Amino acid sequence: MIISMTGFGRGDCKNHEMEAVVEVRSVNNRFLDVTLRLPRSLSAHEQAIKDITRRYISRGRVSIYVALKSVNPSNLGIQLDRVMAKAYFNLLEELKQATGITESIRLEHLFQFSDIFMTEEVEEGSDEAWKCTQEALKSALETFTEMRREEGLALAKDMRKRIEKLNQYGDEIEIISRQKIPEEYEALKNRLTEILESPKLENSRLETEIAILTDKLDVTEECVRFKSHTDMFINLMDSDELVGRKLNFLLQEMNREVNTIGAKANCAEISHRAVFMKEEIEKIREQVQNVE
């Protein structure tokens, strides 16, 4: 199953006392890392929020933001700092006397000083706040998961096309390799003839030349192994388990086989296709980095 590690979700819950809003976003990461921004009234539930999040995602760097606000106009969490307001009023009176200004002090003058108001987080009804937050969190995580699944479908579609292209290159290489075998055997025969006619023939040199030339005759074994890796790649994509790490390992094995094919290649046609295959593998690797 292909599920993206990047996503966003938003959920909210409203009851007779307050409203909770939760936003969840994530980016790719090797392990699960959850960071929270919570109101002070919910700090005791930090671990519970992380535990709920782990039910929905196993890898990625996840950021969760929670906001609470009262729906009761009489409890907006804003209070007047009477001491601060009187202090500013007295300062303005002194300023009037010092400058000889006759204009009276109005309310709008005091509004210029924002610190005459105090804001407080919603503290009352903590059980209700936590219950409301849980519902908003679950709603956000469900939306978040749905978005990751949709992005995972797009990733899977792209990777399938690239795997098909890789298999096509692999089939072409195998065909070209078989067609080149007669030429390679003829080249081997000529090379051995030159060695045997050498006045300073050494058995070790003869064995080395035969081993090197024979090894380069055929890449069928590498092509077969490569095809088995691409088949397993597709099977993992269709499975129900989380496969990000396994897919990354398979890409390493696929890249190793292509490197061997490129090293064995005695013709430009095979070498060029090996280069194209490495480019496609790298593009798939970039996509897999974002798979949970």
ABEGO torsion letter per residue (X at the ends): XBBBABBBBBBBBBBAABBBBBBBBBBBBABBBBBBBBBAAAAAAAAAAAAAAAAABABEBBBBBBBBBBABAABAGBBBBAAAAAAAAAAAAAAAAAAGBABBBBAAAAAABAAABBBBBBABGAAAAAAAAAAAAAAAAAAAAAAAAAAAAAAAAAAAAAAAAAAAAAAAAAAAAAAAAAAAAAAAAAAAAAAAABABBBAAAAAAAAAAAAAAABAAAAAAAAAAAAAAAAAAAABABBAAAAAAAAAAAAAAAAAAAAAABABAAAAAAAAAAAAAAAAAAAAAAABX
